[in-house]
Structure formats: C-alpha cells, structure tokens
Amino acid sequence: MCPDESDQPPEPTTETARSPGHRARAVWPEGGDGGGAAAGVPGFVHSDFAPVVVAVAERCLRRGYGSAGVPAGVRTGIVLVSASGDLASARHVRATVEAGGRIGPLFFFQSVPNSVAGHLAARWNLRGPVVCLSPTGDPYTDGVAEADLLRDDGDADEVLLILIEQAPDKPTEAVAVLLGGGARP
C-alpha cells in the first residue's frame, strides 16, 4: 500500500495531470507525507534528490501494478527529467572542493541522475531503457516526447516518466506518470 494509505492518485492539479495513456500518477509530497522527508536510499547521501525520485516512482508503480510489481515481459523504460539535477549534492561538492576538502566516493556515483534511475530499474526489475534529460522547453512535454520515442521505436512498452526539481528555498517536488497502454497523452 502507498505511504498515504491510498491506492488512488491525488486530484489532478494541472491540465496534464490526467491524460489518455496515463496508467498511474503520483506526486511528492502528497497529503499523507506530513511534510516529512522521503525515506533514505542505500548508497545515496546528503541530498533528498534520490530519495524523492524513489518515493514518487515507487508510489506511481504501486498504483499502476500493486505490490505484485510489473509483470514479466513488460518492458518499462524510465525517463527522468530535471533541469537542475541534484542541486544539494552539487552544492555540497562545490563547497567541499572550495574548502580544500575530500569528496566521498558516493558523490561521484550519485552525481549522475542515471544512478538513481538504474537503482529503480534494478529494484523493480524494469526491463526498458533509462534516459535522463535536462529539458530545453516544457519539462512534461519534453519528457513525453522522449517516452513516445522509446515506445514508437519498440524499445519500451511503457515508460515511467519522472519530473523532479530541487529549489534552495522550498522542499523538493516531483511527479511520476506511468505512460502506456494505447492512447498517447
């Protein structure tokens, strides 16, 4: 069951929140999150970027498939979209280097957003491609375009689209949408 004890997605808040081809949708944070931090993810330190990606993606996948997970034979790709990437880790690394400090090896691993996407793919046994991109236009539109390419080329049956941004003055927010099955958004 989802952390907010509901298998139902929240009410749509934008025009793109519910479109044809959306199998499931989740956001971070949701009402039941109580303003708390997302649970930590082994191998990722200092930042809430990876924990929020994992929390919103798992919430979305549970809504799409329940606890059984993605059925064997379904190729689920991941498209992770972020204009800023992991800002908290980047700022930490910059400050440490400027101060003459030593960077821990986990920061090299987690500095690439593909690492958390790969973590999700392994944890959920997803068998599709992993793509991370920094949008040049509207993040949702760019992400859906990439997801459509993966599906149209036959590389994936469905795509888990994750949009995440960190801001220095507010909590990290993310949206995950499972795109697949027939009509396109």
N, C-alpha and C positions, 0 to 999 in steps of 0.2 A: 504494500500500500504506500502511497505517496506520503511524504512528511506532513502534508497538511490534512491527512486522513481522508482524502477525496480522490477518486479517480477521474473526476470531472475537471476539465480545464477552466480557468477563470473566465469571466465575461470578457468578450473582445473589447479592446480599448482603442483600436485603430481600424481603418478600413481593411488593412491587410491581415487582421487577426484571424479571420475565418475566410478562407478561400477554397475553391474547388481544389482537390488534391491534397489538402491538409488532413493527414490521418490523426495527428495529435499535436498538441501545442502546450508549452509550459513557459513560465517566466520565473525570473529570480529578481527580487524576492516576491513571494506571494503572501497572502494574509496570514497563513499559519506559520510563517517563518519567524514571526515575532521580532523582526529587526536584528536577529542574531546572525552570526557568521555561518557560512556553509561549512560542513564537516571537512576536516583536513583530508588531503590525499597523499598517501605514501609516496615519497620521492620528490615532492614539491614543497618548497619552503617560502617563508616570508610574505608571500602575496596571496590574495584571495582570488586571483585570476583562474588558476586551475581548479580550485575547489568549487567556484561558481560555475565554470564550464561543466564540470562533472555533475553537480547537483541539478542544473537545469536540463542537461541532456538525459540523465537517468530518469528524472521526473517525466520528461516527454516520452521516452521509450517505454516506461511503465504504463503510461496512459495509452500508448499505442498497442502494447503487447501483454501487459500484465506481468506477473512475476515469472512467467514461462520464458520470456525473452523472445528474441527474433527467431522465427522458425528456420530450421536448416534449409539451405537452398536459396534463401532470400539474400540478395547482395545489397547491403545497406552501406552507402557511402556517407562520408562526413564532409560537410563544407563549413569551416569555421571562419567567420568574418569579423574582423576587428580593425578599425582604423588606427588604434593606438597600441594594440598588443598588450603585453603585461607591463604596464607603466610602473607599478610598485617595484617589481624586480629590477627594471631598467634603472630606476632612480637609486635604488639601493646599490647596485653595481657601480654606477657612476660615482656616488658619494664615497664608496669604499676605495675605489681606484684613486680618486682625487686626494683622499686622505693617506694614500700610500699603503692601504690595507690589502689583504689577500682575499680573493674571491673563492668561495667554496665551490667544489665541482658540481653540485646540484644546480647552481645558477647557469652553468653552461648548458646543461640538459634542458632546463625549463625555459631558457631564453628563446627557444623556438616554439611557437604555438603548436606545431605538429606533434610535439611530445605529449601534450595532454589529449590531443585528438587520437593519437596512437594508443594511449592508455585506455581511452574509452573503447576503441575498436577491440582491443585485446580483452578487456573486462566483459564486454557484451558479445564477443565472438562475431563482430561485424565483418563482413567479407567484401566490402566495397572499397573504393579508393578514398584517400584522405587528401583534402585540399584545404589550404589556409590562404586567405587573401585579405588584402587591405583594399577596401572599396575605393573606386575613383568617383563614384556617384552615390546614389542612394544605397545604403548597405543591404537592405532587404532585396531590392531589385537586382543588384549585382550578385547576391548570393543565390537567388532563384535562377538567374541566368546560368550560373555555374552548375547548379544542380540539374537544370534542364539539359545542359551539355552532357553531363555524366550519364543521365538516363537515356538521352537520344542516341548517344554513341554506343549504348549497350554495356557500359561499364558498371552500372548500378540499376537495380530495380526500384530503389527508393533512396532518398537522401535525407539525412538528419542535418538540417541547417541550423547553425548556432550563431547568434549575433551577440557580441559582448563588447562592452566598453567600460573602462575604468576612468574615473574623474577624480582629481585631487580633493574636491570639496564635497563629494557625496558618495554613498555606497555604490558598489559595482552592480550594474544591472545587466541582465541577459535574457534572451528569448531563444527558445528552441522550437523548431517546427519539423515534424516528420512529413516529408513530401513524398507522395507515391500513390499508386493505385488509380489509374485512369486520368481524370481531368487534370489540367495544369492550372496553377494559380495565375 
